[in-house]
Amino acid sequence: MRKQKILIFTDCYIYGGSERLMSFSMKNEILNNSFDMKLAFRGSKVYKKGMISDYRDIDSDRLLSLPLLSNETLFYQINCLNISPLFKAALKVPFFLLEKLKLYTIWNLIIFSFMLKKESPAIVHINNGGYPAARSCNVLVLANYLFGNAKLIYQVNNQASLPKRFDSIIDGFIERNVCLFITASNLAKQKLVELRKFDVGKIKVINNCVIPASIGFSKAQICEELNLSKDAFIITQVAFLTKRKGQAKLINAIHLLFTKHTHLKEYITLILIGNGEDEKELKELVHLLELTNHIFFLGYRQNSQDYIAASDLFILPSISNEDMPLVLLTALQLGKPIISSNFAGISQVIQTEENGLLIDLNEETFENDLYEDIYRLYNDKALRTKIGLSAEKSFDAYTPGKYGENLEAIYSGLLEK
């Protein structure tokens, strides 16, 4: 019997956690045994560079790189430039106008129409960072309405934004033509209902997953790389260097820790893995606080799991626009004591005092609370061990097997209707 074709489409200005989640779907044994799985994506150089590691074992004929037009990657690259904000804005103007004239939409609609005609998928699974987020995702819904007949699943991996003028018309069209929306957190579901007026009955919450990490470098090797003592207490964060991920809060908390306990400078090191538009500002903050010898910016690392595994403490102090971060699940699987923010899908994954510690999003107390939890866990090895063991056990709910079972049930249910 010929397998039904599932076509996943994903678009993002960079290759991040919600993008990596789709690679797990493409590799999932349960899904591949039941369906013919393909992935289409907007083929920017930045995206392709990020996806190399995750997709090296997948046949190239299952991957469709589409020449779609979008300002998102370009604007992200401009934001990362070390130039004045005024010059950045000037560089964006002509491309902004092209988008406003709907030239991108027309071009993308044409590309999608050819793709749908050629592939004839039974289901199109659209993967978006938030909502509306990547505009191409909504254009694909329109293309399927005009030129295709696939059943549509729309995955939203972050919180919906406040609607603008005329958004209600677009949202109504999207909601009518999508069979099912998927979110990883109850908060993301709630925002789609409250802000975008989507039918609550068409939204299903399923946990994200990660493939268990394969470790290539030991803590001793990483300490040698960074010229650290083999007994160094390593704190790690893996995330884009951007305001919503809370790196500035974490840096300030480390400064507070060293101010109150000067001797800890000899033992504690913070490693920040990732790049992003705030890299320059964060490095300036570290320099200003005289923390250059204690905080390492290592940029994007394909083996980020090695640095998580080498850490004594994993911290994800996100302050906004978060759902269920995959890096948090990797830290769980590796049995790391975790400190993170108390909101969205994070608080579904972490139960404070059990498999981690949660910090409430209070602007006035956040940095101090973060400092106190770091200091507490540094001093209490028994608590670190207890939380780490509990974290590892709780990973069972976020395995690729569980995720594959959930998606297989969703796909099969739609195909039977």
C-alpha beads as a LAMMPS data file, in Angstrom:
LAMMPS data file: protein, C-alpha beads

417 atoms
416 bonds

1 atom types
1 bond types

-500.0 500.0 xlo xhi
-500.0 500.0 ylo yhi
-500.0 500.0 zlo zhi

Masses

1 110.0

Atoms # bond

1 1 1 0.000 0.000 0.000
2 1 1 1.371 3.398 -1.012
3 1 1 2.076 5.736 1.900
4 1 1 0.231 9.038 2.111
5 1 1 2.472 12.064 1.604
6 1 1 3.030 14.512 4.440
7 1 1 4.723 17.771 3.445
8 1 1 6.169 19.868 6.265
9 1 1 6.814 23.536 5.507
10 1 1 8.897 25.707 7.781
11 1 1 10.266 29.234 7.526
12 1 1 12.403 31.267 9.918
13 1 1 15.040 34.004 9.671
14 1 1 17.476 31.675 11.448
15 1 1 17.679 27.962 12.182
16 1 1 16.472 27.612 15.753
17 1 1 14.659 25.321 18.146
18 1 1 11.282 25.251 16.398
19 1 1 13.122 24.496 13.146
20 1 1 15.134 21.688 14.721
21 1 1 11.876 20.148 15.942
22 1 1 10.918 19.485 12.315
23 1 1 14.173 17.590 11.744
24 1 1 13.099 15.248 14.534
25 1 1 9.822 14.672 12.679
26 1 1 11.681 13.923 9.458
27 1 1 13.858 11.350 11.260
28 1 1 11.064 9.864 13.362
29 1 1 10.791 6.124 12.862
30 1 1 7.097 6.002 13.717
31 1 1 6.214 8.717 11.192
32 1 1 8.458 7.381 8.428
33 1 1 7.006 3.898 8.787
34 1 1 3.498 5.268 8.266
35 1 1 3.937 8.197 5.851
36 1 1 6.013 9.563 2.996
37 1 1 7.622 12.542 4.754
38 1 1 9.098 15.549 2.936
39 1 1 10.247 18.957 4.160
40 1 1 10.026 22.269 2.283
41 1 1 11.718 25.419 3.576
42 1 1 12.722 28.921 2.538
43 1 1 16.278 28.320 1.409
44 1 1 18.330 31.169 2.833
45 1 1 22.091 30.693 3.344
46 1 1 21.696 31.315 7.091
47 1 1 19.020 28.633 7.382
48 1 1 20.896 26.066 5.290
49 1 1 24.052 26.569 7.349
50 1 1 22.129 25.820 10.540
51 1 1 20.333 22.753 9.217
52 1 1 23.418 20.906 7.874
53 1 1 24.070 18.921 11.036
54 1 1 20.459 17.889 11.658
55 1 1 19.726 16.823 8.077
56 1 1 22.965 15.178 6.969
57 1 1 21.407 11.690 7.253
58 1 1 18.229 12.561 5.330
59 1 1 18.036 11.940 1.569
60 1 1 18.305 15.211 -0.344
61 1 1 15.274 14.361 -2.502
62 1 1 13.134 14.617 0.644
63 1 1 14.238 18.236 1.179
64 1 1 12.752 21.023 -0.941
65 1 1 14.610 24.332 -0.827
66 1 1 12.214 27.008 -2.068
67 1 1 13.315 30.393 -3.539
68 1 1 10.824 32.341 -1.438
69 1 1 11.150 36.068 -0.837
70 1 1 11.202 37.485 2.681
71 1 1 12.825 40.361 4.527
72 1 1 13.186 38.428 7.766
73 1 1 16.658 36.947 7.263
74 1 1 17.967 40.110 5.602
75 1 1 16.676 42.343 8.403
76 1 1 18.142 40.001 11.019
77 1 1 21.538 40.233 9.310
78 1 1 21.243 44.024 9.153
79 1 1 20.362 44.128 12.860
80 1 1 23.570 42.195 13.587
81 1 1 25.741 44.760 11.767
82 1 1 27.964 47.016 13.853
83 1 1 26.549 50.249 12.416
84 1 1 24.293 53.038 13.651
85 1 1 20.572 52.319 14.115
86 1 1 19.748 55.103 11.641
87 1 1 21.864 53.504 8.915
88 1 1 20.293 50.113 9.674
89 1 1 16.843 51.638 9.177
90 1 1 17.910 53.261 5.910
91 1 1 19.169 49.942 4.556
92 1 1 15.813 48.323 5.262
93 1 1 13.597 50.956 3.578
94 1 1 13.655 49.748 -0.079
95 1 1 13.060 46.123 0.916
96 1 1 10.292 47.173 3.290
97 1 1 8.562 48.974 0.400
98 1 1 8.836 45.933 -1.868
99 1 1 7.131 43.854 0.782
100 1 1 4.418 46.446 1.357
101 1 1 3.647 46.412 -2.382
102 1 1 2.853 42.680 -1.960
103 1 1 5.460 41.683 -4.567
104 1 1 6.841 39.087 -2.166
105 1 1 3.372 37.661 -1.584
106 1 1 2.683 37.300 -5.311
107 1 1 6.032 35.618 -5.958
108 1 1 5.674 33.251 -2.997
109 1 1 2.141 32.357 -4.060
110 1 1 3.468 31.298 -7.464
111 1 1 6.254 29.197 -5.904
112 1 1 3.813 27.484 -3.566
113 1 1 1.366 26.742 -6.379
114 1 1 4.036 24.869 -8.346
115 1 1 5.134 23.007 -5.219
116 1 1 1.606 21.870 -4.367
117 1 1 0.922 20.770 -7.929
118 1 1 4.153 18.777 -8.140
119 1 1 4.050 17.158 -4.692
120 1 1 0.258 16.680 -4.244
121 1 1 0.533 16.109 -0.474
122 1 1 -2.357 14.665 1.500
123 1 1 -1.401 16.854 4.482
124 1 1 0.638 20.039 4.676
125 1 1 2.081 20.588 8.151
126 1 1 2.997 24.277 8.467
127 1 1 5.568 25.057 11.153
128 1 1 5.753 28.684 12.291
129 1 1 7.722 30.368 15.059
130 1 1 4.780 32.323 16.411
131 1 1 1.688 33.898 14.879
132 1 1 1.569 35.574 12.429
133 1 1 5.427 35.474 12.449
134 1 1 6.714 34.256 9.038
135 1 1 4.253 35.659 6.485
136 1 1 5.009 32.877 4.021
137 1 1 3.180 30.433 6.303
138 1 1 -0.112 32.262 5.795
139 1 1 0.575 32.623 2.064
140 1 1 0.858 28.828 1.902
141 1 1 -2.639 28.547 3.388
142 1 1 -3.870 30.827 0.582
143 1 1 -1.969 28.834 -2.034
144 1 1 -3.541 25.594 -0.845
145 1 1 -6.987 27.223 -0.969
146 1 1 -6.417 28.350 -4.569
147 1 1 -4.269 25.581 -6.045
148 1 1 -4.210 22.577 -3.698
149 1 1 -6.481 20.304 -1.738
150 1 1 -4.269 19.182 1.142
151 1 1 -5.512 19.101 4.703
152 1 1 -3.661 21.739 6.707
153 1 1 -2.039 21.526 10.122
154 1 1 -0.584 24.768 11.480
155 1 1 1.979 24.537 14.280
156 1 1 2.600 27.686 16.352
157 1 1 5.771 27.560 18.457
158 1 1 5.469 30.841 20.328
159 1 1 2.930 33.335 21.600
160 1 1 0.589 35.051 19.144
161 1 1 1.076 38.799 18.846
162 1 1 -1.580 41.469 19.209
163 1 1 -3.591 41.827 15.981
164 1 1 -3.255 44.887 13.762
165 1 1 -5.836 46.535 11.507
166 1 1 -7.505 44.063 9.126
167 1 1 -5.775 41.081 10.811
168 1 1 -9.163 39.732 11.866
169 1 1 -10.051 39.164 8.192
170 1 1 -6.827 37.249 7.555
171 1 1 -7.163 35.313 10.802
172 1 1 -10.700 34.301 9.913
173 1 1 -9.518 32.951 6.573
174 1 1 -6.626 31.053 8.182
175 1 1 -8.832 29.585 10.902
176 1 1 -11.469 28.393 8.402
177 1 1 -8.934 26.704 6.119
178 1 1 -6.740 25.018 8.721
179 1 1 -7.949 21.685 10.074
180 1 1 -5.918 21.775 13.287
181 1 1 -3.498 24.058 15.130
182 1 1 -0.719 22.631 17.302
183 1 1 1.021 24.376 20.194
184 1 1 3.478 23.064 22.767
185 1 1 2.175 25.166 25.640
186 1 1 -1.210 25.967 27.108
187 1 1 -0.256 29.653 27.074
188 1 1 0.347 29.620 23.310
189 1 1 -3.066 28.006 22.879
190 1 1 -4.650 30.601 25.150
191 1 1 -3.107 33.488 23.184
192 1 1 -4.417 32.142 19.873
193 1 1 -7.914 32.057 21.362
194 1 1 -7.810 35.360 23.248
195 1 1 -5.881 37.531 20.787
196 1 1 -6.712 35.925 17.453
197 1 1 -10.158 34.478 18.231
198 1 1 -9.294 31.006 16.927
199 1 1 -11.652 28.151 17.742
200 1 1 -10.367 26.535 20.938
201 1 1 -11.649 23.180 19.678
202 1 1 -9.236 23.313 16.730
203 1 1 -6.106 23.733 18.877
204 1 1 -4.233 20.745 20.301
205 1 1 -1.348 20.966 22.790
206 1 1 1.401 18.358 22.384
207 1 1 4.817 18.319 24.023
208 1 1 7.926 19.108 22.025
209 1 1 10.721 16.561 21.868
210 1 1 14.467 16.260 21.369
211 1 1 16.647 13.392 20.222
212 1 1 18.822 12.257 23.149
213 1 1 22.131 14.098 22.981
214 1 1 25.322 12.393 21.855
215 1 1 28.305 13.771 23.781
216 1 1 31.620 14.240 21.984
217 1 1 33.694 16.286 24.448
218 1 1 34.117 15.812 28.176
219 1 1 34.106 18.527 30.804
220 1 1 37.891 18.113 31.128
221 1 1 38.331 18.801 27.407
222 1 1 36.101 21.871 27.535
223 1 1 37.943 23.189 30.595
224 1 1 41.180 22.721 28.673
225 1 1 39.736 24.545 25.647
226 1 1 38.741 27.535 27.782
227 1 1 41.789 27.368 30.058
228 1 1 39.643 26.704 33.118
229 1 1 40.451 24.752 36.236
230 1 1 39.199 21.160 36.022
231 1 1 37.210 21.931 39.185
232 1 1 35.524 25.019 37.699
233 1 1 31.820 25.442 38.424
234 1 1 30.347 25.968 34.944
235 1 1 27.038 27.674 34.270
236 1 1 25.763 27.359 30.692
237 1 1 23.069 29.019 28.614
238 1 1 22.353 28.065 24.997
239 1 1 20.148 30.584 23.191
240 1 1 20.089 33.353 20.615
241 1 1 21.700 36.502 21.954
242 1 1 18.574 38.598 22.067
243 1 1 16.681 40.497 24.742
244 1 1 13.866 37.970 25.156
245 1 1 16.347 35.230 26.159
246 1 1 17.418 37.214 29.237
247 1 1 21.220 37.146 28.870
248 1 1 21.518 40.689 30.241
249 1 1 19.557 39.615 33.333
250 1 1 21.855 36.645 33.806
251 1 1 25.007 38.747 33.406
252 1 1 23.717 41.214 35.992
253 1 1 22.886 38.344 38.349
254 1 1 26.445 37.002 38.001
255 1 1 27.779 40.489 38.745
256 1 1 25.587 40.644 41.849
257 1 1 26.853 37.214 42.905
258 1 1 30.490 38.270 42.595
259 1 1 29.829 41.603 44.310
260 1 1 28.370 39.896 47.368
261 1 1 30.727 36.905 47.328
262 1 1 33.988 38.062 45.769
263 1 1 35.780 34.763 46.365
264 1 1 33.426 32.983 43.940
265 1 1 35.187 34.675 41.019
266 1 1 37.850 31.985 41.392
267 1 1 35.373 29.157 40.859
268 1 1 32.344 30.169 38.757
269 1 1 32.332 30.595 34.979
270 1 1 29.403 31.458 32.719
271 1 1 29.397 30.126 29.142
272 1 1 27.009 31.693 26.629
273 1 1 26.447 29.626 23.475
274 1 1 24.765 31.335 20.533
275 1 1 24.857 34.460 18.419
276 1 1 22.379 37.212 17.678
277 1 1 21.665 40.894 17.272
278 1 1 22.471 41.757 20.916
279 1 1 25.968 40.269 20.936
280 1 1 27.758 43.631 20.824
281 1 1 25.647 45.131 23.626
282 1 1 26.054 42.068 25.839
283 1 1 29.822 42.038 25.395
284 1 1 29.914 45.733 26.272
285 1 1 27.909 44.996 29.428
286 1 1 30.349 42.237 30.411
287 1 1 33.271 44.598 29.835
288 1 1 31.596 47.388 31.819
289 1 1 31.019 45.051 34.778
290 1 1 34.613 43.760 34.544
291 1 1 33.483 40.191 33.975
292 1 1 35.483 39.479 30.807
293 1 1 37.540 36.765 32.511
294 1 1 34.469 35.025 33.887
295 1 1 31.937 35.074 31.029
296 1 1 32.689 33.407 27.691
297 1 1 30.855 34.134 24.432
298 1 1 31.414 31.066 22.259
299 1 1 29.031 31.867 19.399
300 1 1 26.988 29.238 17.610
301 1 1 28.212 25.686 18.297
302 1 1 26.779 22.624 16.570
303 1 1 27.915 20.611 19.608
304 1 1 26.159 22.834 22.143
305 1 1 25.036 19.674 23.948
306 1 1 28.678 19.060 24.968
307 1 1 28.728 22.353 26.865
308 1 1 25.400 21.581 28.539
309 1 1 26.732 18.170 29.558
310 1 1 29.874 19.787 30.968
311 1 1 27.929 22.314 33.019
312 1 1 27.170 22.142 36.730
313 1 1 24.116 24.332 36.254
314 1 1 21.971 25.166 33.218
315 1 1 20.109 28.480 33.142
316 1 1 17.451 29.764 30.727
317 1 1 16.244 33.143 32.053
318 1 1 13.867 34.011 29.182
319 1 1 11.711 37.071 29.803
320 1 1 9.240 36.992 26.865
321 1 1 8.121 35.226 23.668
322 1 1 8.961 31.716 24.781
323 1 1 7.098 28.439 24.435
324 1 1 8.737 25.063 25.184
325 1 1 12.443 25.518 24.361
326 1 1 14.157 22.419 23.010
327 1 1 17.399 23.290 24.772
328 1 1 15.538 22.985 28.061
329 1 1 14.565 19.427 27.135
330 1 1 18.185 18.622 26.293
331 1 1 19.229 19.851 29.737
332 1 1 16.549 17.582 31.230
333 1 1 17.790 14.562 29.307
334 1 1 21.365 15.241 30.425
335 1 1 20.259 15.387 34.070
336 1 1 21.285 18.986 34.695
337 1 1 19.988 21.120 37.569
338 1 1 18.025 23.884 35.853
339 1 1 17.037 27.445 36.691
340 1 1 14.504 29.021 34.340
341 1 1 11.635 31.475 34.063
342 1 1 8.156 30.667 35.300
343 1 1 5.971 31.078 32.221
344 1 1 4.704 29.469 29.021
345 1 1 5.794 25.900 28.280
346 1 1 8.772 26.223 30.623
347 1 1 6.476 25.930 33.633
348 1 1 4.879 22.842 32.077
349 1 1 8.302 21.194 31.848
350 1 1 9.816 22.371 35.144
351 1 1 8.203 21.847 38.529
352 1 1 10.071 24.078 40.919
353 1 1 12.000 22.338 43.693
354 1 1 11.506 19.019 41.855
355 1 1 13.293 18.963 38.496
356 1 1 14.455 22.588 38.546
357 1 1 13.915 26.030 40.026
358 1 1 11.538 28.590 38.528
359 1 1 11.798 32.366 38.804
360 1 1 8.721 34.563 38.495
361 1 1 8.802 37.279 35.829
362 1 1 8.973 40.245 38.180
363 1 1 11.069 43.049 36.685
364 1 1 12.013 44.424 40.105
365 1 1 13.148 41.138 41.652
366 1 1 14.129 38.900 38.731
367 1 1 17.898 39.510 38.778
368 1 1 18.107 39.198 42.557
369 1 1 16.008 36.016 42.536
370 1 1 18.271 34.611 39.839
371 1 1 21.364 35.453 41.885
372 1 1 19.896 33.821 45.003
373 1 1 19.043 30.588 43.173
374 1 1 22.500 30.397 41.595
375 1 1 24.114 30.916 44.990
376 1 1 21.807 28.371 46.611
377 1 1 22.543 25.638 44.081
378 1 1 26.255 26.393 44.065
379 1 1 26.366 25.772 47.808
380 1 1 24.056 22.756 47.886
381 1 1 25.519 19.842 45.916
382 1 1 22.924 17.433 47.330
383 1 1 20.105 19.606 45.971
384 1 1 21.829 19.861 42.581
385 1 1 22.099 16.086 42.449
386 1 1 18.477 15.560 43.512
387 1 1 17.127 18.038 40.951
388 1 1 19.364 16.642 38.213
389 1 1 18.189 13.076 38.778
390 1 1 14.576 14.192 38.777
391 1 1 15.171 16.178 35.571
392 1 1 16.557 13.114 33.817
393 1 1 13.577 10.998 34.856
394 1 1 11.077 13.616 33.686
395 1 1 12.541 13.532 30.148
396 1 1 10.409 10.456 29.389
397 1 1 7.517 12.755 28.421
398 1 1 9.592 14.505 25.712
399 1 1 11.123 11.657 23.735
400 1 1 10.922 11.360 19.930
401 1 1 8.823 8.238 20.436
402 1 1 6.138 10.160 22.327
403 1 1 6.206 12.977 19.770
404 1 1 5.964 10.550 16.857
405 1 1 2.994 8.781 18.438
406 1 1 1.196 12.092 18.924
407 1 1 1.778 13.283 15.351
408 1 1 0.953 9.875 13.867
409 1 1 -2.405 9.963 15.649
410 1 1 -3.086 13.491 14.384
411 1 1 -2.125 12.711 10.772
412 1 1 -4.072 9.437 10.702
413 1 1 -7.124 11.072 12.249
414 1 1 -7.190 13.778 9.570
415 1 1 -6.717 11.304 6.737
416 1 1 -9.643 9.201 7.959
417 1 1 -12.061 12.138 7.817

Bonds

1 1 1 2
2 1 2 3
3 1 3 4
4 1 4 5
5 1 5 6
6 1 6 7
7 1 7 8
8 1 8 9
9 1 9 10
10 1 10 11
11 1 11 12
12 1 12 13
13 1 13 14
14 1 14 15
15 1 15 16
16 1 16 17
17 1 17 18
18 1 18 19
19 1 19 20
20 1 20 21
21 1 21 22
22 1 22 23
23 1 23 24
24 1 24 25
25 1 25 26
26 1 26 27
27 1 27 28
28 1 28 29
29 1 29 30
30 1 30 31
31 1 31 32
32 1 32 33
33 1 33 34
34 1 34 35
35 1 35 36
36 1 36 37
37 1 37 38
38 1 38 39
39 1 39 40
40 1 40 41
41 1 41 42
42 1 42 43
43 1 43 44
44 1 44 45
45 1 45 46
46 1 46 47
47 1 47 48
48 1 48 49
49 1 49 50
50 1 50 51
51 1 51 52
52 1 52 53
53 1 53 54
54 1 54 55
55 1 55 56
56 1 56 57
57 1 57 58
58 1 58 59
59 1 59 60
60 1 60 61
61 1 61 62
62 1 62 63
63 1 63 64
64 1 64 65
65 1 65 66
66 1 66 67
67 1 67 68
68 1 68 69
69 1 69 70
70 1 70 71
71 1 71 72
72 1 72 73
73 1 73 74
74 1 74 75
75 1 75 76
76 1 76 77
77 1 77 78
78 1 78 79
79 1 79 80
80 1 80 81
81 1 81 82
82 1 82 83
83 1 83 84
84 1 84 85
85 1 85 86
86 1 86 87
87 1 87 88
88 1 88 89
89 1 89 90
90 1 90 91
91 1 91 92
92 1 92 93
93 1 93 94
94 1 94 95
95 1 95 96
96 1 96 97
97 1 97 98
98 1 98 99
99 1 99 100
100 1 100 101
101 1 101 102
102 1 102 103
103 1 103 104
104 1 104 105
105 1 105 106
106 1 106 107
107 1 107 108
108 1 108 109
109 1 109 110
110 1 110 111
111 1 111 112
112 1 112 113
113 1 113 114
114 1 114 115
115 1 115 116
116 1 116 117
117 1 117 118
118 1 118 119
119 1 119 120
120 1 120 121
121 1 121 122
122 1 122 123
123 1 123 124
124 1 124 125
125 1 125 126
126 1 126 127
127 1 127 128
128 1 128 129
129 1 129 130
130 1 130 131
131 1 131 132
132 1 132 133
133 1 133 134
134 1 134 135
135 1 135 136
136 1 136 137
137 1 137 138
138 1 138 139
139 1 139 140
140 1 140 141
141 1 141 142
142 1 142 143
143 1 143 144
144 1 144 145
145 1 145 146
146 1 146 147
147 1 147 148
148 1 148 149
149 1 149 150
150 1 150 151
151 1 151 152
152 1 152 153
153 1 153 154
154 1 154 155
155 1 155 156
156 1 156 157
157 1 157 158
158 1 158 159
159 1 159 160
160 1 160 161
161 1 161 162
162 1 162 163
163 1 163 164
164 1 164 165
165 1 165 166
166 1 166 167
167 1 167 168
168 1 168 169
169 1 169 170
170 1 170 171
171 1 171 172
172 1 172 173
173 1 173 174
174 1 174 175
175 1 175 176
176 1 176 177
177 1 177 178
178 1 178 179
179 1 179 180
180 1 180 181
181 1 181 182
182 1 182 183
183 1 183 184
184 1 184 185
185 1 185 186
186 1 186 187
187 1 187 188
188 1 188 189
189 1 189 190
190 1 190 191
191 1 191 192
192 1 192 193
193 1 193 194
194 1 194 195
195 1 195 196
196 1 196 197
197 1 197 198
198 1 198 199
199 1 199 200
200 1 200 201
201 1 201 202
202 1 202 203
203 1 203 204
204 1 204 205
205 1 205 206
206 1 206 207
207 1 207 208
208 1 208 209
209 1 209 210
210 1 210 211
211 1 211 212
212 1 212 213
213 1 213 214
214 1 214 215
215 1 215 216
216 1 216 217
217 1 217 218
218 1 218 219
219 1 219 220
220 1 220 221
221 1 221 222
222 1 222 223
223 1 223 224
224 1 224 225
225 1 225 226
226 1 226 227
227 1 227 228
228 1 228 229
229 1 229 230
230 1 230 231
231 1 231 232
232 1 232 233
233 1 233 234
234 1 234 235
235 1 235 236
236 1 236 237
237 1 237 238
238 1 238 239
239 1 239 240
240 1 240 241
241 1 241 242
242 1 242 243
243 1 243 244
244 1 244 245
245 1 245 246
246 1 246 247
247 1 247 248
248 1 248 249
249 1 249 250
250 1 250 251
251 1 251 252
252 1 252 253
253 1 253 254
254 1 254 255
255 1 255 256
256 1 256 257
257 1 257 258
258 1 258 259
259 1 259 260
260 1 260 261
261 1 261 262
262 1 262 263
263 1 263 264
264 1 264 265
265 1 265 266
266 1 266 267
267 1 267 268
268 1 268 269
269 1 269 270
270 1 270 271
271 1 271 272
272 1 272 273
273 1 273 274
274 1 274 275
275 1 275 276
276 1 276 277
277 1 277 278
278 1 278 279
279 1 279 280
280 1 280 281
281 1 281 282
282 1 282 283
283 1 283 284
284 1 284 285
285 1 285 286
286 1 286 287
287 1 287 288
288 1 288 289
289 1 289 290
290 1 290 291
291 1 291 292
292 1 292 293
293 1 293 294
294 1 294 295
295 1 295 296
296 1 296 297
297 1 297 298
298 1 298 299
299 1 299 300
300 1 300 301
301 1 301 302
302 1 302 303
303 1 303 304
304 1 304 305
305 1 305 306
306 1 306 307
307 1 307 308
308 1 308 309
309 1 309 310
310 1 310 311
311 1 311 312
312 1 312 313
313 1 313 314
314 1 314 315
315 1 315 316
316 1 316 317
317 1 317 318
318 1 318 319
319 1 319 320
320 1 320 321
321 1 321 322
322 1 322 323
323 1 323 324
324 1 324 325
325 1 325 326
326 1 326 327
327 1 327 328
328 1 328 329
329 1 329 330
330 1 330 331
331 1 331 332
332 1 332 333
333 1 333 334
334 1 334 335
335 1 335 336
336 1 336 337
337 1 337 338
338 1 338 339
339 1 339 340
340 1 340 341
341 1 341 342
342 1 342 343
343 1 343 344
344 1 344 345
345 1 345 346
346 1 346 347
347 1 347 348
348 1 348 349
349 1 349 350
350 1 350 351
351 1 351 352
352 1 352 353
353 1 353 354
354 1 354 355
355 1 355 356
356 1 356 357
357 1 357 358
358 1 358 359
359 1 359 360
360 1 360 361
361 1 361 362
362 1 362 363
363 1 363 364
364 1 364 365
365 1 365 366
366 1 366 367
367 1 367 368
368 1 368 369
369 1 369 370
370 1 370 371
371 1 371 372
372 1 372 373
373 1 373 374
374 1 374 375
375 1 375 376
376 1 376 377
377 1 377 378
378 1 378 379
379 1 379 380
380 1 380 381
381 1 381 382
382 1 382 383
383 1 383 384
384 1 384 385
385 1 385 386
386 1 386 387
387 1 387 388
388 1 388 389
389 1 389 390
390 1 390 391
391 1 391 392
392 1 392 393
393 1 393 394
394 1 394 395
395 1 395 396
396 1 396 397
397 1 397 398
398 1 398 399
399 1 399 400
400 1 400 401
401 1 401 402
402 1 402 403
403 1 403 404
404 1 404 405
405 1 405 406
406 1 406 407
407 1 407 408
408 1 408 409
409 1 409 410
410 1 410 411
411 1 411 412
412 1 412 413
413 1 413 414
414 1 414 415
415 1 415 416
416 1 416 417
